[in-house]
């Protein structure tokens, strides 16, 4: 690892420690710089703003969840099992992460408001995994043949968005959310057995 990467990682480590202790709103760039024993001006060579540090922290966490998702997609089981497991894993991972510390929820809320492009990028990566499971399901005969699997994956995300960032949408307990997700997946998976016609008459600008 280069000296520049070492410094960047040290900044992230210091930022994570401070944000997890004091919260995002009460953390300043000057305090992070002081924790790293560097000047406040020097830290801006690596991160242009505090929100950039928050995004970098989230990206680091996402590397772990993306690896878990990739392993699930490549692993054993049919598409029906994988589709349920994929959504349940996403729900439990996010719920537990946000429920464990309100300061993580604070960062998630800030990113959702100030960096919607980051969330969109995360959703695009998730669609890659969903399309792979859909392709397996079509090959196995569990799902009907579909022309645009990416569109289907996008609509699945819309139907299950509540379970991606549960604490941002509700205050339900994990068991209640799991029950709701199971019901939604029953409906979605049964629907995938039928041919899907994309509505062409609706044009979104």
C-alpha positions as a Markdown table, in Angstrom:
| # | Residue | x | y | z |
|---|---|---|---|---|
| 1 | Unk | 0.0 | 0.0 | 0.0 |
| 2 | Unk | 1.4 | 3.4 | -0.9 |
| 3 | Unk | 2.0 | 6.2 | 1.6 |
| 4 | Unk | -0.9 | 8.1 | 0.1 |
| 5 | Unk | -3.3 | 5.2 | 0.5 |
| 6 | Unk | -1.9 | 4.7 | 4.1 |
| 7 | Unk | -2.8 | 8.3 | 4.9 |
| 8 | Unk | -6.2 | 8.0 | 3.4 |
| 9 | Unk | -6.9 | 4.8 | 5.4 |
| 10 | Unk | -5.7 | 6.5 | 8.6 |
| 11 | Unk | -8.1 | 9.4 | 7.9 |
| 12 | Unk | -11.0 | 6.9 | 7.4 |
| 13 | Unk | -10.1 | 5.0 | 10.5 |
| 14 | Unk | -10.0 | 8.2 | 12.6 |
| 15 | Unk | -13.3 | 9.4 | 11.0 |
| 16 | Unk | -15.0 | 6.1 | 11.8 |
| 17 | Unk | -13.9 | 6.2 | 15.4 |
| 18 | Unk | -15.0 | 9.8 | 15.9 |
| 19 | Unk | -18.3 | 9.5 | 14.1 |
| 20 | Unk | -19.2 | 6.3 | 16.0 |
| 21 | Unk | -18.5 | 8.0 | 19.2 |
| 22 | Unk | -19.8 | 11.6 | 18.7 |
| 23 | Unk | -22.0 | 11.2 | 15.7 |
| 24 | Unk | -21.7 | 12.7 | 12.2 |
| 25 | Unk | -23.2 | 16.1 | 12.9 |
| 26 | Unk | -20.9 | 16.7 | 15.9 |
| 27 | Unk | -17.7 | 15.6 | 14.0 |
| 28 | Unk | -15.7 | 18.2 | 12.2 |
| 29 | Unk | -12.9 | 17.9 | 9.6 |
| 30 | Unk | -10.6 | 19.8 | 12.0 |
| 31 | Unk | -11.2 | 17.2 | 14.7 |
| 32 | Unk | -10.5 | 14.3 | 12.3 |
| 33 | Unk | -7.3 | 16.0 | 11.1 |
| 34 | Unk | -6.2 | 16.5 | 14.8 |
| 35 | Unk | -6.9 | 12.8 | 15.5 |
| 36 | Unk | -4.6 | 12.0 | 12.5 |
| 37 | Unk | -2.0 | 14.5 | 13.7 |
| 38 | Unk | -2.2 | 16.4 | 10.5 |
| 39 | Unk | -3.2 | 20.0 | 9.6 |
| 40 | Unk | -6.9 | 20.7 | 8.8 |
| 41 | Unk | -5.8 | 22.0 | 5.4 |
| 42 | Unk | -3.9 | 18.8 | 4.6 |
| 43 | Unk | -6.9 | 16.6 | 5.1 |
| 44 | Unk | -8.6 | 18.3 | 2.2 |
| 45 | Unk | -5.9 | 16.8 | -0.1 |
| 46 | Unk | -7.6 | 13.5 | 0.5 |
| 47 | Unk | -11.3 | 14.4 | 1.0 |
| 48 | Unk | -12.9 | 17.5 | -0.3 |
| 49 | Unk | -15.6 | 17.5 | 2.4 |
| 50 | Unk | -17.0 | 15.7 | 5.4 |
| 51 | Unk | -19.7 | 14.1 | 3.2 |
| 52 | Unk | -17.0 | 12.6 | 1.0 |
| 53 | Unk | -15.6 | 10.9 | 4.1 |
| 54 | Unk | -19.1 | 9.6 | 5.0 |
| 55 | Unk | -19.4 | 8.2 | 1.5 |
| 56 | Unk | -16.0 | 6.5 | 1.8 |
| 57 | Unk | -17.0 | 4.9 | 5.1 |
| 58 | Unk | -20.2 | 3.6 | 3.5 |
| 59 | Unk | -18.3 | 2.3 | 0.5 |
| 60 | Unk | -16.0 | 0.4 | 2.8 |
| 61 | Unk | -18.9 | -1.2 | 4.5 |
| 62 | Unk | -20.5 | -2.0 | 1.1 |
| 63 | Unk | -17.5 | -4.0 | 0.0 |
| 64 | Unk | -18.3 | -6.5 | 2.7 |
| 65 | Unk | -22.0 | -6.8 | 1.8 |
| 66 | Unk | -21.3 | -7.0 | -1.9 |
| 67 | Unk | -18.9 | -9.9 | -1.3 |
| 68 | Unk | -21.6 | -11.7 | 0.7 |
| 69 | Unk | -24.1 | -11.1 | -2.1 |
| 70 | Unk | -21.7 | -12.4 | -4.8 |
| 71 | Unk | -21.0 | -15.5 | -2.7 |
| 72 | Unk | -24.8 | -16.1 | -2.3 |
| 73 | Unk | -25.4 | -15.8 | -6.0 |
| 74 | Unk | -22.6 | -18.2 | -6.9 |
| 75 | Unk | -23.5 | -20.6 | -4.2 |
| 76 | Unk | -25.7 | -23.6 | -4.0 |
| 77 | Unk | -29.5 | -23.5 | -4.2 |
| 78 | Unk | -32.1 | -22.8 | -6.8 |
| 79 | Unk | -33.2 | -19.3 | -7.9 |
| 80 | Unk | -36.3 | -19.3 | -5.6 |
| 81 | Unk | -34.1 | -20.1 | -2.6 |
| 82 | Unk | -31.5 | -17.5 | -3.6 |
| 83 | Unk | -34.0 | -14.8 | -4.3 |
| 84 | Unk | -35.5 | -15.2 | -0.8 |
| 85 | Unk | -32.1 | -15.5 | 0.9 |
| 86 | Unk | -30.8 | -12.4 | -1.0 |
| 87 | Unk | -33.5 | -10.1 | 0.2 |
| 88 | Unk | -33.6 | -11.6 | 3.7 |
| 89 | Unk | -29.8 | -11.1 | 4.0 |
| 90 | Unk | -30.1 | -7.5 | 2.9 |
| 91 | Unk | -32.8 | -6.8 | 5.4 |
| 92 | Unk | -31.1 | -8.4 | 8.4 |
| 93 | Unk | -27.7 | -6.9 | 7.6 |
| 94 | Unk | -28.9 | -3.4 | 7.2 |
| 95 | Unk | -31.4 | -3.6 | 10.1 |
| 96 | Unk | -28.8 | -4.9 | 12.5 |
| 97 | Unk | -26.2 | -2.4 | 11.4 |
| 98 | Unk | -28.6 | 0.6 | 11.8 |
| 99 | Unk | -30.2 | -0.8 | 15.0 |
| 100 | Unk | -26.8 | -1.4 | 16.7 |
| 101 | Unk | -25.9 | 2.3 | 16.6 |
| 102 | Unk | -28.0 | 5.3 | 15.9 |
| 103 | Unk | -24.9 | 7.1 | 14.6 |
| 104 | Unk | -24.8 | 4.7 | 11.7 |
| 105 | Unk | -28.4 | 5.6 | 10.9 |
| 106 | Unk | -27.4 | 9.3 | 11.1 |
| 107 | Unk | -24.8 | 8.7 | 8.4 |
| 108 | Unk | -27.2 | 6.8 | 6.2 |
| 109 | Unk | -29.8 | 9.6 | 6.5 |
| 110 | Unk | -27.2 | 12.2 | 5.5 |
| 111 | Unk | -26.0 | 10.2 | 2.5 |
| 112 | Unk | -29.6 | 9.6 | 1.4 |
| 113 | Unk | -30.3 | 13.3 | 1.5 |
| 114 | Unk | -27.0 | 14.8 | 0.2 |
| 115 | Unk | -25.6 | 12.0 | -2.0 |
| 116 | Unk | -28.6 | 10.3 | -3.8 |
| 117 | Unk | -26.2 | 9.3 | -6.5 |
| 118 | Unk | -24.4 | 7.0 | -4.0 |
| 119 | Unk | -27.6 | 5.2 | -3.2 |
| 120 | Unk | -28.4 | 4.9 | -7.0 |
| 121 | Unk | -24.9 | 3.3 | -7.5 |
| 122 | Unk | -25.5 | 0.8 | -4.8 |
| 123 | Unk | -28.9 | -0.1 | -6.3 |
| 124 | Unk | -27.3 | -0.6 | -9.7 |
| 125 | Unk | -24.8 | -3.0 | -8.2 |
| 126 | Unk | -27.7 | -4.9 | -6.5 |
| 127 | Unk | -29.5 | -5.2 | -9.8 |
| 128 | Unk | -26.5 | -7.0 | -11.2 |
| 129 | Unk | -26.9 | -9.7 | -8.6 |
| 130 | Unk | -30.7 | -9.8 | -9.0 |
| 131 | Unk | -30.4 | -10.3 | -12.8 |
| 132 | Unk | -28.0 | -13.2 | -12.2 |
| 133 | Unk | -30.6 | -14.9 | -10.0 |
| 134 | Unk | -33.3 | -14.1 | -12.5 |
| 135 | Unk | -31.3 | -15.7 | -15.3 |
| 136 | Unk | -30.8 | -18.8 | -13.2 |
| 137 | Unk | -34.5 | -18.9 | -12.5 |
| 138 | Unk | -35.4 | -18.7 | -16.1 |
| 139 | Unk | -32.9 | -21.4 | -17.0 |
| 140 | Unk | -34.4 | -23.6 | -14.2 |
| 141 | Unk | -38.0 | -23.0 | -15.4 |
| 142 | Unk | -39.0 | -21.3 | -12.1 |
| 143 | Unk | -39.5 | -18.0 | -13.9 |
| 144 | Unk | -41.1 | -17.2 | -17.2 |
| 145 | Unk | -38.8 | -16.0 | -20.0 |
| 146 | Unk | -38.5 | -12.2 | -19.8 |
| 147 | Unk | -37.1 | -9.7 | -22.4 |
| 148 | Unk | -35.7 | -7.1 | -20.0 |
| 149 | Unk | -34.4 | -8.7 | -16.8 |
| 150 | Unk | -32.8 | -5.4 | -15.6 |
| 151 | Unk | -36.3 | -3.8 | -15.7 |
| 152 | Unk | -37.7 | -6.7 | -13.7 |
| 153 | Unk | -34.8 | -6.4 | -11.2 |
| 154 | Unk | -35.5 | -2.6 | -10.9 |
| 155 | Unk | -39.2 | -3.2 | -10.2 |
| 156 | Unk | -38.3 | -5.8 | -7.6 |
| 157 | Unk | -36.2 | -3.2 | -5.9 |
| 158 | Unk | -39.2 | -0.8 | -5.9 |
| 159 | Unk | -41.4 | -3.5 | -4.4 |
| 160 | Unk | -38.9 | -4.3 | -1.6 |
| 161 | Unk | -37.3 | -0.8 | -1.0 |
| 162 | Unk | -38.8 | -0.7 | 2.5 |
| 163 | Unk | -36.7 | -3.7 | 3.5 |
| 164 | Unk | -33.4 | -2.3 | 2.1 |
| 165 | Unk | -33.2 | 0.6 | 4.6 |
| 166 | Unk | -35.9 | -0.4 | 7.1 |
| 167 | Unk | -35.2 | 2.2 | 9.8 |
| 168 | Unk | -35.5 | 5.0 | 7.2 |
| 169 | Unk | -39.1 | 3.8 | 6.3 |
| 170 | Unk | -40.6 | 2.4 | 9.5 |
| 171 | Unk | -40.1 | 1.6 | 13.2 |
| 172 | Unk | -41.1 | -2.0 | 12.9 |
| 173 | Unk | -39.2 | -4.8 | 14.7 |
| 174 | Unk | -37.1 | -7.2 | 12.7 |
| 175 | Unk | -39.5 | -10.2 | 13.1 |
| 176 | Unk | -42.4 | -8.0 | 11.8 |
| 177 | Unk | -40.3 | -6.9 | 8.9 |
| 178 | Unk | -39.2 | -10.5 | 8.1 |
| 179 | Unk | -42.9 | -11.5 | 8.1 |
| 180 | Unk | -43.8 | -8.7 | 5.7 |
| 181 | Unk | -40.9 | -9.5 | 3.4 |
| 182 | Unk | -41.9 | -13.2 | 3.3 |
| 183 | Unk | -45.3 | -12.1 | 2.1 |
| 184 | Unk | -44.0 | -9.7 | -0.5 |
| 185 | Unk | -41.6 | -12.4 | -1.8 |
| 186 | Unk | -44.5 | -14.9 | -2.1 |
| 187 | Unk | -46.3 | -12.4 | -4.3 |
| 188 | Unk | -43.3 | -11.4 | -6.3 |
| 189 | Unk | -42.0 | -15.0 | -6.9 |
| 190 | Unk | -45.5 | -16.2 | -7.9 |
| 191 | Unk | -45.7 | -13.3 | -10.3 |
| 192 | Unk | -42.4 | -14.2 | -12.0 |
| 193 | Unk | -43.9 | -17.5 | -13.1 |
| 194 | Unk | -46.0 | -15.5 | -15.6 |
| 195 | Unk | -44.9 | -13.6 | -18.7 |
| 196 | Unk | -44.1 | -10.0 | -17.9 |
| 197 | Unk | -45.1 | -7.3 | -20.4 |
| 198 | Unk | -43.3 | -4.0 | -20.0 |
| 199 | Unk | -45.8 | -1.1 | -20.3 |
| 200 | Unk | -44.5 | 0.9 | -23.3 |
| 201 | Unk | -47.1 | 3.6 | -23.2 |
| 202 | Unk | -45.7 | 5.3 | -20.1 |
| 203 | Unk | -42.8 | 7.6 | -20.8 |
| 204 | Unk | -40.7 | 8.9 | -18.0 |
| 205 | Unk | -38.8 | 12.0 | -18.6 |
